[in-house]
């Protein structure tokens, strides 16, 4: 096994070095030899340009609204929009006063391809799902199911819905201000009877839906970097898009996916499916013509973004936010996994759902315009940290593995990968190569690799790491200690007294079905235990007088804890985890690993920015929505380039998305990681990767230094595989993923290359 890994690493490096790089233009003439350190990534030719990993051009055909206002009454009006209400059908329509475009859900009667039940559900101002006594769920609209009454307000109305058969009632408030339509339900207005319990609530489920491919448009979902689902003809898919905002709640959600591969091989995922980091979605009718953009105001921790491409039994493309009041879970009868009954939660999640829908047109009515609009909302609310120093060099993240446990014939031993003095030599060599703005993160530096434990002496003493930190800082970089205070392996946690528990009274754990791993199971601490580890790390002085941490796990894991007598809901843990990050930040901005949106204001650096979507078959395009939102506000780093294929497309994607490079390195040979806790890292030896680091940095730095600290304002596919990105200073970055030269006006970009053009 060890020799196969080492040989494979050598083949990968050899293949990369044997190809020819063609990135920036005029780097050297045909007569000159390329630099001796030139290393060249693999290349996928035109496959990348045509795949759903890319965004594709849009039609400029004008889109006309399918709806009128006959039978509706004007309920509210602003300078930007009009809100129209149908009391008979319990639905609304919105008119954009700038364009005259009318937004609706479905025809109020006899929507083609849908029965009456679906028609009423899709049109409802607020539609619900309920469980009956046997745990079976069913959808309900308002018309035909509920008695409704309306109270008109100056800027909208309230609607009280009473479902007599279900014993359910609630009140929806709908208001219009500017281009913003807000829909909300106060939890105190919800009453439940006996026999039926509330499962979920969705505002205007089919608002903006499109029938098949009759209309040019798409659904936007915040999947990874962002994804589009273009309106298409009805097609059968095994599942639609359905993801919980801020990721799965490990205390209740099933951790397997319908698409897992257990029937064919062990279900061992090293890279998790991208989770939703932002509480947003959108619908576009004609690119740069008409759109609405949804932002969850309240209840995001219990919300899911759902998006359904047209199917034979439901020929509409539609997207919405589903607020989850109850979910089904496995009620364990003997504390053994897989035993028990699947039942709904007994207690309702405490939330007051609120959703804002912003009516957009023109430049704002596309994914890039929506991203710029959302960035403005975040800036107004103080949810972004600030700005990037435009005068500083492009940064590079260097993740250094210190030590890990190795599985021996008898017991385990500590294997040293990189000492503090070895790290100093790496920094020195990179500085000599002109790479000075380093974000150095040291991993695996404590006894038993537990957060808050003392330093592992084999790596060096506190003074050695102080010298490393000073060296990094002296050349303009930053030194951080890696910390993950929420996850643990079986030897780091007392499952009875420290582990968080699921609603089934089992410890929360993620299982990797790979028996060769030293620790295939990951467990999660209760909040109080995570808090204790953060306190020790911050105050014991093990590492430095004022240690600065790069926060992992805590930044994107959000889970409840149902330990008997110590229950903590997901919403309560959101506040708890915010408090821990505030403690770790100590009044400053710090690096966070793929943080959820509620933590962005604390982030100086965003690690492991997703550069793709989940690439489901129905997702037609991948877009840099996340990157547009965050550009100019914080440093953005991708996943380490040596943890996957070192490819032409991957570097070009970093140029296109404004992402700085990252590498994970060790001083020891890569094969020394075999049978250790770091075995997932394939090739890490710094000597092997130094030339690649130089080449990747030079490639990305040449493109991104001219737009350093600038925010993206536009991102467009001029043709398949030919992308134009515009920044607020007017600089344009062109990226060509194709095997042919591409031209825009007087700008020509060579195959598999990029070009930067000043504004």
N, C-alpha and C positions, 0 to 999 in steps of 0.2 A: 504493500500500500504506500509506504513512504517513498519508494523509488518511483512508483508510477506518478505520484504527485510532483516530485522533483523534475522528472522527465517532461511532464506536461507543462510545467512552468517554463522550462528551457525552450520547449517548442514554441510556446506563445511569444516569448521574448524574441526568439529567432525569427519567427514569421513577421513580427512587427518591424524588426530592424531591416528586413530584406525588401520592403516596399519603398515607394517614392512618395514623398509628401508634396502636396500642391496647395497649400493654404494661402498665405498672403501673397500678393502679387509684387513683382519686382524685388523680391528678397535677394536674388542673385541672378546673373545672366546665364544663358545656356552654355557659354564657354567656361564659366567658373564652376568649380566643384562645390557641392553643398558642404556646409559645415561638418566637421568630423563627428560632432555629437548628434547629428540628425538621426532621429528615430521616428519611424513611420507607422501609424496605426493601420489596422485592418480596415477594409472598405467594402460596403455592401452595394455599391453602384445604385441603380435606379429603384431597387426595392424600397429603400427608405423614403424616397421622394413620393412614392405612390401609396404608402402605407397610412394607417390611421394613427401613426405616431407623429404625423405632420398635420398642419392645417392646409386646406386647399382653397382655391379661389372661389369667390361667390358670384352669383348671377347679379347683374344690375337691372334686371327686369322689375318694373314697378309692381308692388304688391297692393292689391285693393282689399279693403275690409269686407268680411262676409256678413257683417251685422248692421242692422239699423236700430232705430230707437223707438219704433212704433210699439205702443203698449207699455212704455216705460215712463216714469215721471222723474223730473229733475229733482234730485235729493240734495245736491250740494254743488257749488261751483267755486273755482279758484281762478287765478290768472292763467293757469296752465292747463286745467282739465275740468271736466264735468263728470259728476257721478249720477247715474240714472238707475232707478230702482223699479223692479217689477214685484209688487206684493203678491200677485197671483202665483208667480213661479218662484218666488223667493231667491231671486238672483239679481245681479247688477251688470251694468255695462259702463264702460269708461270711454269718454271721448277726449282725445288729445286736441286741445284748442289750437295748437300750432300747426297741425297737419290735417285735422279733421278725422283722423283715423279712429275707428270705434273698436274697442276691445270687448270681447265677450267670451263665454265658455262654449256652450252648445246652443243649437236652435232650441227654443223653449219647448217645442213639441216635435216629437218624431225625428230625433237626430238619426241620420242614416246609419244603419249598422248597429244601433244600440236599442235595447229594450227600454221600457219606461223606467224601470228601477235604476239602470245605469244613467239614463238621461237626467233623472231628478238628482241623483248623487253628484254627477259631474257639474251641474249648474248651481248647486246649493251654496249659499253664502257660507255656511259651515256644515259640512257633512260629517257623519260619525260612523264608527264601527262599535258594535257592542257584542259582549259574550252573553250567551244564554246560560241556563243552569247547568247544562252539560258541557260547557266550555267551547261551544261552537260559535264562531264569529260571523257577523253579517253586516253588510253596509246599509246605511240609511241616508237618504237625502232629507230635505225638508218637505217639499211638496208631496202630498200623499201620505206622509208619515207623521208630520208634526203640525200642531196648531201654532200659528205664528201671529205675533202682534208687533206693530212698529211704533216707535216714538221718534218723531223727527227732531233733530238737533240743528243748530245753526250751520254746522259744517258736516252734517251727515245724519246718522240715525242709529238707534239701537233696535235690535230684533230679539224678541223673546220667543224661544222655541220650546214647546212642550210635547214630548212624545208620550202620549197617554198609555199606549200599549207597553212601552218600555219602562215607564216610571222615571224617565229622564227629562230634565229640563235645564236650560242654561240661557244666558243672555250674551249676544254678540254686539259689540260696538264697532261701527264702521264710520270713519271720518276721513275727510279729504282736506289736505293742506298743501298748497303748491302743486307739485307733481307727485305727491305722496299719498297713497291710499293706505290707511292703517286699519287692520282688523284685529280685534282682541276679544278674549273671553276672560273675565275675572273668575278665578277659581271659586270664590265665595258664591258665585251665581249658579254653580253646578249642583244639582241634586240628583240622587240616584234612588230608585225604588228597589224592590225585591225581585229576584229572578233574572234581572239583566244588569250587567255592569259595563261601564264605559271603557272601551279599549283604546280608541284614538279619535282625534278630531282633525279635520283638514279644511282649510279655508279655500273656497272656490277651486276645487280640484282640477277642473278642465279649463280654467282661464287661459286663453291663448292657444288652445289646442288646435292641431291641424289635421284635417281628414286626409289620410294617406299622403301622397306626394302632390296633391292638387295645388298646394300653395308652397312657395319658396320660404323656408324658415328652418329654425332649429331650436333645440332645447340646450341650454348650457347647464352643466353640473360641475361642482368643484371637486372633481375626482383627480387626485394627484395634483399636477400642475393646472389641470382644467381640461374638460372634454366637451365636445359638441355631439349632439345626436340630431342629425339632419332629418327633416320630415321625409319619410320614405313610404313606399308601398307596404301594405300589411305583410308581415313575415313572421314565421314562428321562431321564437327564441325560448331557450330553456328557462330563462328568468329575465326580469327587467332590472333596471338600476334601482337599488334600494340600500342606502347606506346611512348609518346613524352619524349625525354630526358629532365631531370630536371622537370618533372611533367607537368600537364596541365597549359596552359596559361588561367587564369581565365577571362581574358578580351575578349576571343573569343571562347575557347573550350567549347563544350557541357559538362556539369558536370555530366550528368547521363550516366550510362554504359548500353550496350545492355543486360547485364545479371542481371539488377536490378529486384527487386521483387515486384514492385508496384502492379502487378496484384494479389498478394497474401497477402501482408501486407504493412504497411507504409514503405517507402524507407528510413529508419533511420539507417545510417551507423555511428557507433561510431568509428570504426577503418577503416581508409581509405585503399583502395587498395595500395599495395606498388608501389612507383613511381621509375622511373629510376634515379639513382644518378650519374651514370658514363656513359660517351659517348663512349661505347665500345660494341662489340659483337664478336662472333667467330664461326668457323666451324671446326670440327674435322673429319678426315677420319681415323678411327682406333686409339683408345686411345694410346698415347705415340708413334705414328707413324708419322702422318702428320696433320698439322693444319694451318689455317691462322687466324690472330687476327686483328680485325679492330678497329681503334681509330680515332674518329672525331677530326680533327685538327682545323677546323673553321666552324662556322655555327651550332654548337650543340644546341643553344637555339631555333633553328627553325627546328630541326631534330627529326625524329621518328625512333625507331628501329622496324623493321617488321620481323616477322618470321612465315613462313607458313608451317605447316605439310602437307604431301601429302594428296590430296583430289581426289575424283573420276574425277572431271573435270580438275584437274591439279596435276598429280601424282608425283610431285617433292617436296621434302623437301628443302626449300630455305630461306635464311635470307639476309637482306640488310639494309642500311641506306637510308631513304627517306628524302630529304631536302625539306621543305615546303616553297614555295614562296607565295602561297595563300591558304586560307581555306574558306569554306563556313560558313556563320553565318546568324543569323536571323535579317534581316533589319527591325527594328521596325518602324511602321508608327505613333504610338501614345504614345510611351514610356510605353506601357503595355506589360508585358511578355506574350509570346505565340501568339502575333499578328504580322503580317508582312509577309515578304517573305524570303525564304532561298536563299541567293545569294553569289557569290564569293566576296572576298575582292577586292575593287577597286584598291588599291595601293599594289604593290608588296613588300614583306618583303625584306629588304636590307641585303643580305648575299652573301658571296663568298664561296661556299661549298668546303671543302677539307677533304679527307679521306685517311688515311694511312693503308695499309694492310701489316702485317708482316708475312712472311713465316716461320713457325716453324716446328721442328721435334724433335724426341726423348722425353726427359723428359719435354720439353716445350709444347709438342703437346697434352695437355689435360687441363681441366679447371684449375687444380692447378698450372700447369706449366705456363699457360697463365697469371694467377694472379701474380705469382712471376715475370714474364716478365714485366707485367704492372707496378708493384711496382718499378721495376728498372727504367722504363721510367719516372715515377713520381719523383723518387729520383733525377734523372739526371736533371730534369727541376725545382727542388726546390719546387714541389707542395705538399710535405709532411712536417710536422712540425718539426720532429726530432726523438727522441726516448723516450721510457719509462724507468724510473729509475728501473733497475733490482733489486736493493737492498731494495726497499720499499715493504711493505706488499701489498697484493692484496687489491684494494680499494672496497668500497661499496657506492653506491649512495643512499642518503636519501632525497627524495622529501618531503618537509614539507608544508602542506596547512595551511596558516595563517588565512584567513577569506574569507567570501563570502556573497553575498546578499541572503536573504531569502524572499520568497513570503509569505506575510501575508494577512489576510482577507482584510485589508485596507493598500495598499501600500507595501513597502518593508522595511526590517530591516537588519542591519549588524549582521551576525552570526560569532562569533569568534570560530575558530577551534583549533588553537595552538598559544599560546603566545611565545614570545622570551624565557621567563624563562622555559616554558614547553619544548621547543626545547633543552635547556641546559641540562635538566634532561634526555632527550632521549640520547643525546651525552654521558653523564656521564655513563649511564647504558650500552651502547654499548661498551664504553671504558673498563668498568669493565669486559665485556665479551671477551676482547681481540681484538675488532674491532676498530682500531684507524685511519686507513687511509680512512677517510670519505670524500665524496663529498656531502656536504650539500647544497641543493637548496631550498630557501624559496620562496614560491608562495603566491600570494594574500596578499600583504603587503601595498598597497597604497589605498588612497581614491578613491572609485568607481572602484578600481582594474585597473586603467589606467596607462600605462607606463609613467613614468616621473612625476606622481603626488606625493605629500608629503606622508610621512609615516602615516599609520593608527594608531592613538595613543592607541587604545584598545589593540594592540598587544605588546606594549612596546615602549620605546623611543629609540633614536639613541644610547644612552649609553648602553641600554640593548642588542641591536643587536651587538654592538661593543664587549661586553663581550662574546656573543655567538660566534662571529667570532674568537676572541682570543682563546677561549676554543678549538674550532675545530682545529685551527692552531697549538696550543701547543702540540697536540698529533699527529701531522703529517698530518692533513687533510686540506680541503679547504672549504671556505664558499662563496656561490654565491647568488646573487639576480636573480630571474627569470625575463626575459623580453621578451615580444612579441610586437614589435612596429608596426606591420603591420595589425593585425586583431583587431576587435572590435565588441561589441554587439550594439544593436540599441540605447541604452542609453549612449554609449560612443562616438558616432560619429554624426556629422552633415552631413547627406547624401548629401545635396546640395553643401556644401563648402569644405568638407574634404574627401569624399568617392571617390575612383577610379571608373571609368566607363568602361563599355564594349563597343565594337564596335557598339552595338545596342543602345547606349546612355542610358543604364540602369546602376544603381549602381551594382558593383560586389558584389555578396553575395552567400554564400553557405547555402542552406536551409535543415534543418533536419525535416523530416515530423513526428514530435512528439509533439503534442499539449500540453503535460504535462510539457515540459521543460520551464524553466524560460526565456531562450533566445535561441530559436531554430534557429535563423538566425545569421550568421557570416558575417560581412562586412570587407572591406579592405581599408586601407588608401592610399591616394596618396603619392608619394614618399616624397614630401615636408612636409607632415604632419608626416610621420614616422621619417623623419630627425629631426623635431622639438621635438618629444618625446624622441629620443635618446639624443639630446642635453640637454634637461632638466634633464634626468636621470643621465647623466655624470657630469654635471656642477653645478647643484643647491645645491649639498651637503646635500640632504635630508637623504641619507642612510649612507654615509661614505665619508671621504675625497677623497678616490680613490676607488669607488665601483667597484666590479668585477661582471660581469653579465654572466649568462648562457642564451644563445640567442636561442629563439624559434621563429617559424614562418618565420622570415626573412631568416633563414638558409636554408629553403627548398621551400618556396613559391617564384615563379618567374613569374610575370605577367606584362602585359602592362597596359596602362591607356589611354583611348580615351576620356577623358573629353574635351569637345569642347574648343579649343584654348589653351589647356595645354597638348596636346598629348605627350605621352612618350611610345616608343616601348619597347617590351620585351628585346631586345638587349641593349637598353639604360638603362633600369632598372637593368639589370645584373651589369653594371658598377656602377650604383647608390647604389645598395645593397652591392656590394663589398666595396664601400667607407664607408657605415654605419658600416659594420662588422669591418673594419679597425679602425674606431673611437672607437667602443666598446672594441676592443682588446687592444687599446692603447699601441701598440708595444709588446704585449705579446700574448701567445696562451690562448684561453678561451674555455669553453665548448660550444658545438653547438648541437642542436637537429637535428638528421639525416640530416646533411648538404650535399648539392650537391658538386660534386667533385671540383668545382672552389673555394670552401671555405676551403678545407681540410688543407691548409697550415696555417690557423689561429686556427685550432682545437687542443686543448690539450686533450679534452675528447669528445667522440662521444656518444651522448645519444640516446637511443631508436634504437639501431642497429637492423635492420630486421633480424629475425632468420628463416624466411621462404620465399618462393616465393608466387605468387598469387595462385598457385596450380590449374591452368587451367588443364582441362582433358588431353590436349595434352602435358603438361609439365611432363616428365617422372621422373625427378630427381630434388631435391633441393640441391644446393652446397654452400659452404661458400666462394665464390669468393671474395666478399667484405671484409670478415674478413681476408682472406689470404693477400690481398693487404695492409690492414691497420695494421696488426699485428706487434707489436714492435714499431710502430710509434706514437700511441696515446692510451689513455685509452678507452676501448670499454665497454659500458654498454647496457644491454638489456632493454626492457620495464619493468616497475615495476612488480614484480612477484605476487603482490596481486591485479593486475588489470585483471586477468584471472585465468584459472585453475592452481592451484599449483600442477604440475604433475611431475612424475618421468622423463618423456621424456623431459620436459622443462628444468630441471636442467642438465640432461645429454647433452642436446643440447648446453647449456652454456659451459660445460666442453669441448665438441667437438669443438666448435667454438671459444673458448678463450674469453668468455664474462664474465664480472664481474656483480654481482647481483645488482638489484635496488628495492627499495620499496617506496611507497607513503604512508605517515602516518599523523595522526592527534592525538592530545591529547584527543579530544572530542570523544564520542561514534560514531560509524559509522552511526547510524540512524539520527544523527544531521545534516547530509549532505542532508537529504531528503528535497525537495522543495527549494534547494539552487542552486547557480551557479555551484556547484561541485557535483551535484547529480549523474553524470556518475561514480563517484568513488564508488565502491560497498562495500568494507570493508577496512577501513584505521586505525582503532584504534590501537595505538602503543602497548598497553597492550595485545591486542589480537594477534598481529603479532610478538612480540619480540622473542618468542621461534622459530618461523619460520625463522626469520631473522638470528638468530644464526645458525640454522641448515643449511639453504641454504648457508650461507657464509662459514661455516666449510666444507661443501661438495665441493664447487667450489674451495675454497682456497687450499685444500689439493692437488687438481689436477693441478691447474694453477700456484701455487707459484714456482715450479721447472722450469717453462718456462717463468717466469716473464721477460718482456722486450725483449723476443726472437721473431723472425719472423717465421711464418710457412713456411715450404719449400715443404711439401708434404701432401696430404690428399687423402686417398684411402679407398674404401670399399673392405674389404677382403672377405666378403660375405654379404648377405642381413642382415642389422642391426648390423654388426660388422665392426667398423671403426678404422683405424689407422691414427693418425696425427703425423707428424714429424716436429720438430723445428730445427732451425739452430744450436743449441748447441748439437744436436744429441738425445735429449730426445724424447721418443715416448709416446703418450697418446693413450691408447686403450679405446674404448667405446663400450659397448655391450647393444643394445636395445632389445635383445631377451630374451626369458624365459629359455634359456639353456646356460650352460657354453660354452664359445668359446675359441679356442686355436690358437695361431700363433707361430709356433716353440715351444719354451719352455715357452711361456707366456700364462697363462690361466686367463680368465676374467669371473667372476661370472655373473649370469643373472642380467640384469638391473644394471650393475656396470661399473666401469672404473678401469684402472690400469695405473700407470705411471712407465715407464722403462727408466732408465738412459742410455745415449748413450755410 
